[in-house]
């Protein structure tokens, strides 16, 4: 079988390893993949390249990667949008995450934040919710993509707060943050690592974070629960192999990635990029994914979201 995109043909066992990122360069998935590729190449003694294959909210990369031949060494860095949400909301998804992919290793987890434009006259989550109730025409919450985890987290926030929130989907975090800073959208939900640099620069205000405890990167910002809204949610990045990859190669790559993620230098690079590094075996990654589906599938289905 021919490789779905040309450079994957170089990814032969013992030769080049390709890590496919389903999103454009510059985002948290891309940053994670490039740190891992650099460290993994040294450990495996082979060339590791990162390939950004965008389209359809990540589904194009998943559809193409699932079909690579067993002779090719290709991994995809996936997240809940591609492994949990898309199969639930798209009737013709083009891939089955359980049948077409094998877990290799979780590499990071992350939180969400809710942020406001500096033009919005609030400085606490309780003030924001009161302001949205008083100004329902302003209850527009921007998210980086329709059908993304921030999209569903925004819906959950609106439901918990008894606000009829209108979710506005963007084509990525860049345009969303630009409009939030410019005041074109008053409120946004996105990953914390995306929002923090602009918060620290005073260009927007993060009012709450979604973890069970305060973030390592923003100890001054309360969690949603601390701010009065009983809401917790996190996301993750994990490496998956196509189902065609031999089990022994999956195990070898999983062990190498786990070792890389335990290295202090790797963890420091992730920390500097505002990401939390995770070291995980294939079995632990599979268990995490199963538990995550059990938590989020009812949320996605209850939302009634249709692409």
C-alpha positions as CSV (number, residue, x, y, z in Angstrom):
1,X,0.0,0.0,0.0
2,X,1.4,3.4,-0.9
3,X,1.9,5.9,1.9
4,X,-1.0,8.5,2.1
5,X,1.4,11.4,1.8
6,X,4.8,11.2,0.2
7,X,7.2,11.7,3.1
8,X,5.6,8.9,5.1
9,X,7.2,6.6,2.6
10,X,10.5,7.3,4.1
11,X,9.3,6.1,7.5
12,X,10.7,2.6,7.3
13,X,11.4,0.5,10.4
14,X,15.0,1.3,11.5
15,X,15.0,4.3,9.2
16,X,13.0,7.5,9.6
17,X,10.2,7.8,12.2
18,X,7.4,10.2,11.3
19,X,5.3,11.9,14.0
20,X,2.2,13.3,12.3
21,X,0.6,16.4,13.9
22,X,-3.0,17.0,12.7
23,X,-2.7,20.7,13.3
24,X,-0.7,23.7,12.0
25,X,2.7,24.5,13.4
26,X,2.8,26.7,16.5
27,X,0.1,25.1,18.6
28,X,0.6,23.0,21.8
29,X,0.4,19.7,19.9
30,X,3.1,20.8,17.5
31,X,5.3,22.1,20.3
32,X,5.0,18.8,22.1
33,X,5.7,16.8,19.0
34,X,8.9,18.7,18.2
35,X,10.3,18.4,21.7
36,X,9.6,14.6,21.6
37,X,11.0,14.2,18.1
38,X,14.3,15.8,19.1
39,X,14.8,13.7,22.2
40,X,13.4,10.5,20.7
41,X,15.8,10.7,17.7
42,X,18.8,10.6,20.0
43,X,17.5,7.7,22.1
44,X,16.5,5.6,19.1
45,X,19.5,6.5,17.0
46,X,17.3,7.3,14.0
47,X,15.9,10.3,12.3
48,X,12.6,11.5,13.7
49,X,10.6,14.1,11.7
50,X,7.4,16.0,12.5
51,X,4.8,16.4,9.8
52,X,1.9,18.8,10.1
53,X,-1.1,17.5,8.2
54,X,-4.0,19.8,8.7
55,X,-7.7,19.7,7.6
56,X,-11.1,18.9,9.0
57,X,-10.2,19.6,12.6
58,X,-7.6,16.9,12.6
59,X,-9.6,14.2,10.9
60,X,-7.6,14.3,7.6
61,X,-4.4,13.3,9.4
62,X,-6.2,10.5,11.3
63,X,-7.8,9.2,8.1
64,X,-4.5,9.1,6.2
65,X,-2.3,7.8,9.0
66,X,-4.6,4.8,9.7
67,X,-3.9,3.4,6.3
68,X,0.0,3.3,6.4
69,X,1.6,-0.1,5.7
70,X,3.1,-2.2,8.5
71,X,6.6,-1.6,7.1
72,X,6.3,2.1,7.9
73,X,7.1,3.6,11.3
74,X,4.5,6.4,11.7
75,X,2.9,7.8,14.9
76,X,0.2,10.4,15.2
77,X,0.0,12.9,18.1
78,X,-3.7,12.9,18.8
79,X,-6.0,14.5,21.4
80,X,-9.6,14.2,22.7
81,X,-11.0,16.1,19.6
82,X,-9.8,13.4,17.3
83,X,-10.0,10.3,19.5
84,X,-13.2,11.0,21.5
85,X,-15.3,13.8,20.1
86,X,-15.1,13.4,16.3
87,X,-16.2,9.7,16.3
88,X,-19.3,10.7,18.3
89,X,-20.4,13.7,16.2
90,X,-19.5,12.8,12.6
91,X,-21.6,10.1,10.9
92,X,-18.9,9.4,8.4
93,X,-15.8,10.0,10.5
94,X,-13.5,8.1,8.2
95,X,-11.7,6.2,10.9
96,X,-12.4,4.2,14.1
97,X,-10.1,5.3,16.9
98,X,-10.4,1.9,18.6
99,X,-10.1,-0.3,15.6
100,X,-7.6,1.7,13.5
101,X,-5.1,2.9,16.2
102,X,-3.0,1.5,19.0
103,X,-2.1,3.6,22.1
104,X,1.7,4.2,22.4
105,X,2.2,6.8,25.1
106,X,0.4,9.7,26.7
107,X,2.9,12.7,26.7
108,X,1.0,15.6,28.2
109,X,-2.1,16.9,29.9
110,X,-3.5,20.4,30.0
111,X,-6.2,22.5,31.4
112,X,-8.5,25.1,30.0
113,X,-9.1,28.7,31.0
114,X,-11.9,31.2,30.6
115,X,-10.7,34.6,29.6
116,X,-12.2,38.0,28.9
117,X,-11.2,41.0,26.8
118,X,-9.8,43.9,28.8
119,X,-12.9,45.8,27.6
120,X,-15.2,43.6,29.6
121,X,-15.7,45.2,33.0
122,X,-15.1,42.2,35.2
123,X,-12.2,40.8,37.2
124,X,-13.7,37.6,38.7
125,X,-15.7,34.6,37.4
126,X,-18.7,35.5,39.6
127,X,-18.7,39.0,38.1
128,X,-18.5,37.6,34.6
129,X,-21.5,35.3,35.1
130,X,-23.5,38.2,36.6
131,X,-22.5,40.4,33.7
132,X,-23.5,37.7,31.1
133,X,-26.9,37.3,32.8
134,X,-27.5,41.0,32.8
135,X,-26.3,41.3,29.2
136,X,-27.5,38.1,27.4
137,X,-26.7,39.6,24.0
138,X,-23.0,39.5,25.1
139,X,-23.1,35.8,26.0
140,X,-20.9,34.9,23.0
141,X,-18.0,32.5,24.0
142,X,-15.2,32.1,21.5
143,X,-13.5,28.7,21.1
144,X,-10.6,27.7,18.9
145,X,-12.7,25.2,16.8
146,X,-16.2,23.9,16.7
147,X,-16.4,20.4,18.1
148,X,-13.2,20.9,20.1
149,X,-13.0,20.2,23.8
150,X,-13.0,23.9,24.6
151,X,-16.3,24.1,22.7
152,X,-17.9,21.4,25.0
153,X,-16.3,22.9,28.1
154,X,-17.9,26.3,27.2
155,X,-21.3,24.6,26.9
156,X,-20.8,22.9,30.2
157,X,-19.9,26.3,31.8
158,X,-23.0,27.9,30.4
159,X,-25.2,25.0,31.6
160,X,-23.7,25.1,35.1
161,X,-24.1,28.8,35.3
162,X,-27.6,28.8,33.8
163,X,-26.6,31.0,30.9
164,X,-27.7,30.6,27.4
165,X,-24.2,30.7,25.9
166,X,-23.7,31.0,22.2
167,X,-20.4,29.3,21.2
168,X,-18.5,30.9,18.4
169,X,-16.0,28.6,16.7
170,X,-12.8,29.9,15.1
171,X,-10.3,28.4,12.8
172,X,-7.6,28.0,15.5
173,X,-6.4,29.7,18.6
174,X,-4.6,32.5,16.7
175,X,-7.7,34.2,15.2
176,X,-9.6,33.6,18.5
177,X,-7.0,35.4,20.6
178,X,-6.7,38.2,18.1
179,X,-10.5,38.8,18.3
180,X,-10.6,38.5,22.1
181,X,-7.8,41.1,22.5
182,X,-9.5,43.3,20.0
183,X,-12.8,43.0,21.7
184,X,-14.7,41.4,18.8
185,X,-15.6,38.5,21.1
186,X,-16.0,39.2,24.8
187,X,-15.2,35.8,26.3
188,X,-13.1,32.8,25.2
189,X,-12.3,29.3,26.4
190,X,-9.0,27.8,25.2
191,X,-6.1,25.8,26.6
192,X,-4.3,27.5,29.4
193,X,-0.9,27.4,27.7
194,X,-2.4,29.4,24.8
195,X,-4.0,32.1,27.0
196,X,-1.3,32.6,29.6
197,X,1.3,34.6,27.6
198,X,-1.4,37.2,26.7
199,X,-2.7,37.2,30.2
200,X,0.8,37.9,31.6
201,X,1.2,40.6,29.0
202,X,-2.0,42.3,30.2
203,X,-3.8,41.9,26.9
204,X,-6.6,39.7,28.3
205,X,-7.7,38.4,31.7
206,X,-8.0,34.7,32.7
207,X,-10.6,34.4,35.4
208,X,-10.5,30.7,36.1
209,X,-8.7,27.5,35.2
210,X,-10.3,24.0,34.8
211,X,-8.1,21.7,36.9
212,X,-8.8,20.1,40.2
213,X,-6.2,22.3,41.7
214,X,-4.5,25.6,40.7
215,X,-2.1,25.3,37.8
216,X,1.6,25.1,38.3
217,X,1.9,28.0,35.8
218,X,-0.7,30.3,37.3
219,X,-1.0,29.9,41.0
220,X,-2.7,33.3,41.3
221,X,-5.7,32.3,39.2
222,X,-8.4,30.3,41.0
223,X,-9.9,27.1,39.7
224,X,-13.6,27.1,38.6
225,X,-14.5,25.3,41.8
226,X,-12.7,27.9,43.9
227,X,-14.5,30.6,41.9
228,X,-17.9,29.1,42.7
229,X,-18.7,26.9,39.7
230,X,-18.4,23.2,40.2
231,X,-16.6,22.4,37.0
232,X,-13.5,20.4,36.2
233,X,-12.1,19.4,32.8
234,X,-8.7,18.6,31.3
235,X,-7.3,17.4,28.0
236,X,-4.2,15.5,26.8
237,X,-1.9,14.7,24.0
238,X,-0.9,11.1,23.3
239,X,1.0,9.2,20.6
240,X,-0.9,6.5,18.7
241,X,0.3,4.0,16.0
242,X,-1.8,2.6,13.2
243,X,-3.3,-0.8,13.8
244,X,-1.0,-2.2,11.1
245,X,2.2,-1.6,13.2
246,X,3.6,-4.9,14.7
247,X,3.0,-5.1,18.5
248,X,6.7,-5.5,19.2
249,X,7.5,-2.2,17.5
250,X,4.6,-0.5,19.4
251,X,6.1,-1.8,22.6
252,X,9.6,-0.6,21.7
253,X,8.4,2.8,20.7
254,X,6.2,3.1,23.8
255,X,9.1,2.2,26.1
256,X,11.4,4.8,24.3
257,X,8.8,7.6,24.6
258,X,8.2,6.8,28.2
259,X,11.9,7.0,29.0
260,X,12.2,10.3,27.0
261,X,9.2,11.8,29.0
262,X,10.9,10.8,32.3
263,X,14.1,12.8,31.4
264,X,14.5,16.0,33.4
265,X,15.5,17.9,30.3
266,X,12.3,16.9,28.5
267,X,10.1,17.8,31.5
268,X,11.9,21.2,31.7
269,X,11.2,21.9,28.1
270,X,7.5,21.0,28.5
271,X,7.3,23.2,31.6
272,X,8.9,26.1,29.7
273,X,6.2,25.6,27.1
274,X,3.5,25.8,29.8
275,X,2.7,22.1,29.3
276,X,2.6,19.2,31.9
277,X,4.7,16.3,30.8
278,X,3.4,12.8,31.3
279,X,5.2,9.4,31.1
280,X,2.9,6.6,30.3
281,X,3.1,3.0,29.0
282,X,0.8,1.8,26.2
283,X,-1.4,0.0,28.7
284,X,-1.7,3.0,30.9
285,X,-2.5,5.2,27.9
286,X,-5.2,2.7,26.9
287,X,-6.7,2.8,30.4
288,X,-6.6,6.6,30.5
289,X,-8.4,6.8,27.1
290,X,-11.1,4.4,28.2
291,X,-11.8,6.4,31.4
292,X,-11.8,9.7,29.5
293,X,-14.3,8.4,27.0
294,X,-16.6,7.3,29.8
295,X,-16.4,10.9,31.3
296,X,-16.8,12.9,28.1
297,X,-19.0,10.8,25.8
298,X,-22.2,11.7,27.8
299,X,-21.3,15.4,27.8
300,X,-20.8,15.4,24.0
301,X,-24.0,13.4,23.4
302,X,-26.1,15.5,25.8
303,X,-25.0,18.7,24.0
304,X,-26.8,17.6,20.8
305,X,-23.9,19.1,18.8
306,X,-24.1,18.5,15.1
307,X,-21.2,19.5,12.8
